[in-house]
């Protein structure tokens, strides 16, 4: 995902929940309809997840997230959000900044020992 205004080339890889089980579980558990009231921002929801989850759970979500970003690379943010809020079960649409913050938080969380 890019923050510049250059056009993004869509990919034709269909995405299903079965392809990203850890990510789907995370999104349904933390990016639910009360996410803004409970956590404030998507990045804060990720930080809370990282505090609650085991190292293995954090690693699985981070791996799925990075694969998801790779598979949606070049797609418009609206299409990425359609996938997140459709098959992957999120109740929250993201901005480019949210995507970068989530990536950074998950990357950092996989380095924690606990």
Backbone bond lengths (Angstrom), bond angles and torsions (degrees), N, CA, C in turn:
res aa  C-N    CA-C-N  psi(-1)  N-CA   C-N-CA  omega(-1)  CA-C   N-CA-C  phi
1 X - - - 1.441 - - 1.524 107.65 -
2 X 1.265 115.03 143.22 1.449 120.86 -174.81 1.518 109.78 -126.54
3 X 1.311 115.54 146.48 1.458 118.61 178.18 1.515 111.45 -92.56
4 X 1.359 117.89 -6.64 1.453 118.08 178.12 1.521 109.97 -76.88
5 X 1.313 116.70 174.69 1.455 121.35 -175.20 1.527 112.06 -97.17
6 X 1.333 119.08 11.98 1.456 120.30 179.21 1.522 109.96 -68.73
7 X 1.349 116.82 149.04 1.456 119.34 -179.04 1.520 110.94 -64.38
8 X 1.303 115.02 148.32 1.458 121.19 179.13 1.511 108.06 -106.02
9 X 1.312 116.63 135.99 1.451 120.47 178.71 1.518 109.21 -87.50
10 X 1.332 117.52 124.75 1.452 119.14 178.95 1.520 111.66 -71.48
11 X 1.316 115.23 147.63 1.457 120.74 172.12 1.517 107.43 -104.77
12 X 1.315 116.43 159.94 1.460 120.59 -175.90 1.522 112.49 -105.68
13 X 1.320 117.83 20.68 1.446 121.33 -179.00 1.518 109.75 -82.79
14 X 1.347 117.83 112.04 1.467 118.52 177.32 1.527 110.16 -68.60
15 X 1.296 115.37 144.98 1.464 120.91 -178.22 1.517 108.63 -119.02
16 X 1.328 114.86 132.56 1.464 119.70 177.36 1.523 109.49 -126.72
17 X 1.310 115.31 161.53 1.465 121.23 179.62 1.528 111.20 -60.44
18 X 1.323 117.00 -33.20 1.467 120.76 -178.71 1.523 111.98 -64.21
19 X 1.325 116.91 -24.28 1.463 120.69 179.70 1.527 113.00 -76.24
20 X 1.326 116.37 -20.16 1.464 121.63 -174.14 1.532 110.53 -136.20
21 X 1.325 118.75 62.51 1.470 119.72 -173.49 1.529 114.42 -62.91
22 X 1.311 117.73 -41.72 1.472 119.58 -179.22 1.528 110.47 -68.19
23 X 1.316 116.77 -41.14 1.470 120.84 179.24 1.523 110.28 -64.30
24 X 1.323 117.38 -42.93 1.462 120.27 179.95 1.532 110.93 -62.23
25 X 1.329 116.58 -45.22 1.463 120.49 178.33 1.523 110.50 -59.88
26 X 1.333 116.68 -44.94 1.464 121.02 177.88 1.530 111.18 -60.02
27 X 1.333 117.19 -50.34 1.463 120.82 -177.39 1.519 111.70 -60.49
28 X 1.314 117.17 -42.90 1.466 120.57 -179.79 1.530 111.43 -68.32
29 X 1.328 116.58 -31.02 1.456 120.32 -178.63 1.515 115.02 -84.02
30 X 1.327 117.43 -27.77 1.464 120.68 -174.31 1.527 113.85 -120.08
31 X 1.306 118.72 -29.48 1.464 121.56 -179.69 1.528 109.41 -101.71
32 X 1.320 115.42 46.97 1.466 122.63 -179.06 1.526 109.78 -85.12
33 X 1.320 116.10 -179.73 1.474 120.31 -174.57 1.525 113.46 -64.28
34 X 1.324 119.09 -20.94 1.467 122.08 178.38 1.528 112.59 -99.46
35 X 1.330 117.14 13.07 1.457 121.43 -175.80 1.530 112.04 -55.40
36 X 1.325 117.77 -46.14 1.475 119.75 -177.48 1.518 111.61 -64.21
37 X 1.335 117.48 -39.01 1.466 120.77 178.15 1.522 111.14 -69.35
38 X 1.329 116.17 -38.55 1.465 120.54 -175.19 1.528 112.87 -81.46
39 X 1.342 117.73 -41.22 1.464 121.27 -174.14 1.522 114.31 -117.30
40 X 1.313 117.68 -22.97 1.457 121.01 -178.94 1.518 113.67 93.40
41 X 1.320 116.75 -56.47 1.465 121.19 -177.56 1.523 109.94 -136.59
42 X 1.319 117.36 159.44 1.466 119.51 174.80 1.528 112.23 -58.55
43 X 1.316 117.12 -40.29 1.466 119.71 179.81 1.528 111.39 -61.78
44 X 1.321 116.83 -39.10 1.468 120.08 178.26 1.527 110.76 -68.67
45 X 1.319 117.74 -35.49 1.475 121.17 175.86 1.527 109.85 -62.50
46 X 1.326 116.72 -40.12 1.468 120.51 177.92 1.524 109.92 -64.89
47 X 1.315 117.19 -43.73 1.475 119.87 179.05 1.530 110.85 -61.27
48 X 1.327 117.24 -40.42 1.461 120.58 177.97 1.533 110.48 -64.22
49 X 1.323 116.56 -44.53 1.460 120.68 176.09 1.526 110.32 -55.92
50 X 1.322 116.47 -45.27 1.461 120.99 -177.91 1.520 111.90 -63.59
51 X 1.325 117.39 -30.58 1.466 120.94 175.85 1.528 110.95 -73.43
52 X 1.343 116.20 -35.21 1.469 121.46 -176.48 1.523 113.29 -82.11
53 X 1.313 117.70 -30.38 1.465 122.53 -168.95 1.523 112.42 -88.60
54 X 1.313 114.11 156.48 1.470 120.36 173.20 1.524 109.12 -75.87
55 X 1.293 115.86 167.32 1.473 120.75 177.59 1.533 110.54 -58.20
56 X 1.321 116.87 -40.96 1.458 121.90 -179.39 1.531 111.23 -65.16
57 X 1.331 116.47 -40.90 1.471 120.11 178.52 1.530 110.61 -65.96
58 X 1.329 116.04 -43.02 1.467 119.54 177.94 1.524 110.78 -61.05
59 X 1.320 116.49 -43.67 1.467 120.90 -179.46 1.528 111.21 -63.76
60 X 1.321 116.92 -40.64 1.467 120.52 -179.71 1.523 111.22 -65.57
61 X 1.339 117.28 -42.71 1.466 120.60 178.88 1.528 109.78 -66.86
62 X 1.320 117.35 -43.65 1.469 120.56 179.63 1.530 110.45 -61.35
63 X 1.315 116.71 -42.54 1.464 120.47 179.31 1.526 110.62 -62.56
64 X 1.328 116.93 -47.21 1.472 120.54 177.97 1.526 110.72 -61.85
65 X 1.326 117.55 -42.56 1.468 121.60 -178.78 1.531 110.49 -60.66
66 X 1.327 117.08 -46.26 1.459 120.26 -179.25 1.525 111.50 -66.69
67 X 1.322 117.45 -37.71 1.470 120.68 175.32 1.526 110.68 -65.30
68 X 1.345 116.32 -40.75 1.459 120.73 177.10 1.520 110.63 -60.06
69 X 1.332 117.05 -46.98 1.459 120.52 179.27 1.528 110.94 -61.88
70 X 1.329 116.42 -39.36 1.453 120.18 178.57 1.534 110.79 -63.87
71 X 1.316 116.64 -43.19 1.465 120.42 -178.68 1.524 113.09 -71.75
72 X 1.312 117.48 -24.09 1.476 120.03 -179.91 1.527 112.38 -102.67
73 X 1.310 116.26 4.02 1.463 120.57 -179.78 1.529 109.02 -55.23
74 X 1.320 115.29 132.17 1.445 120.74 179.02 1.525 114.31 90.91
75 X 1.324 117.12 -9.12 1.456 119.57 178.85 1.532 109.76 -86.90
76 X 1.328 116.69 148.58 1.471 119.11 176.55 1.529 110.63 -61.12
77 X 1.307 116.24 148.92 1.460 121.13 -179.00 1.525 111.35 -56.33
78 X 1.318 117.54 -36.27 1.464 120.17 177.82 1.516 112.42 -59.93
79 X 1.319 117.08 -38.84 1.475 120.79 178.09 1.527 110.40 -70.30
80 X 1.316 117.00 -40.38 1.471 120.94 176.91 1.528 109.05 -59.67
81 X 1.328 117.19 -45.37 1.466 120.67 178.34 1.518 111.95 -64.88
82 X 1.334 117.52 -35.03 1.465 120.24 177.31 1.533 110.50 -61.71
83 X 1.309 116.95 -39.44 1.465 121.47 178.30 1.530 110.01 -69.95
84 X 1.326 116.37 -45.03 1.470 119.92 179.69 1.522 111.53 -60.11
85 X 1.330 116.86 -43.24 1.471 120.16 -176.33 1.519 112.60 -89.01
86 X 1.309 117.21 -7.21 1.464 121.33 176.46 1.516 109.88 -98.44
87 X 1.329 116.72 -101.11 1.458 120.11 -174.65 1.528 115.38 -60.52
88 X 1.323 117.67 -27.20 1.466 118.54 -176.32 1.524 113.97 -92.20
89 X 1.323 118.70 -7.02 1.458 121.30 167.95 1.510 118.56 84.62
90 X 1.328 118.69 10.81 1.464 120.21 176.57 1.520 110.19 -73.84
91 X 1.313 116.59 150.04 1.466 121.57 172.76 1.515 110.66 -106.74
92 X 1.324 116.80 13.93 1.456 122.22 -172.67 1.520 110.52 -131.05
93 X 1.317 116.89 127.36 1.462 121.44 172.12 1.523 108.69 -87.09
94 X 1.314 116.07 145.67 1.457 121.66 -174.47 1.520 111.70 -110.29
95 X 1.323 115.01 155.33 1.457 122.40 169.73 1.525 107.68 -97.14
96 X 1.330 117.06 168.23 1.467 119.67 174.84 1.526 110.47 -58.17
97 X 1.331 116.37 -39.55 1.464 120.17 179.15 1.535 110.84 -62.92
98 X 1.340 117.03 -41.19 1.476 120.23 176.28 1.522 110.46 -57.78
99 X 1.325 116.72 -45.10 1.464 121.36 -178.41 1.525 110.11 -59.32
100 X 1.312 117.14 -44.65 1.472 120.99 179.43 1.529 111.13 -65.34
101 X 1.323 117.70 -42.07 1.465 121.17 179.64 1.524 111.45 -66.06
102 X 1.322 116.76 -40.83 1.470 120.55 178.28 1.520 110.05 -63.24
103 X 1.314 116.37 -44.82 1.462 120.92 179.38 1.520 110.69 -59.89
104 X 1.320 116.62 -45.46 1.465 120.84 -179.94 1.529 111.33 -63.78
105 X 1.333 116.98 -43.89 1.468 120.52 -178.64 1.524 111.25 -65.44
106 X 1.333 117.69 -41.65 1.465 120.12 179.74 1.525 111.26 -69.60
107 X 1.316 116.66 -37.12 1.463 120.19 177.82 1.525 110.18 -63.57
108 X 1.318 116.45 -45.41 1.459 120.83 177.98 1.536 111.07 -63.48
109 X 1.319 116.40 -40.17 1.465 120.79 -176.79 1.524 112.15 -66.67
110 X 1.302 118.31 -28.52 1.463 119.45 179.81 1.527 111.34 -73.58
111 X 1.319 116.45 -13.67 1.466 120.29 178.60 1.524 112.81 -88.39
112 X 1.351 116.48 -13.46 1.465 119.83 179.67 1.530 109.81 -68.93
113 X 1.298 115.49 146.82 1.468 120.59 -179.30 1.520 113.38 -77.38
114 X 1.318 117.44 -34.56 1.466 120.84 -176.81 1.490 110.87 -74.21
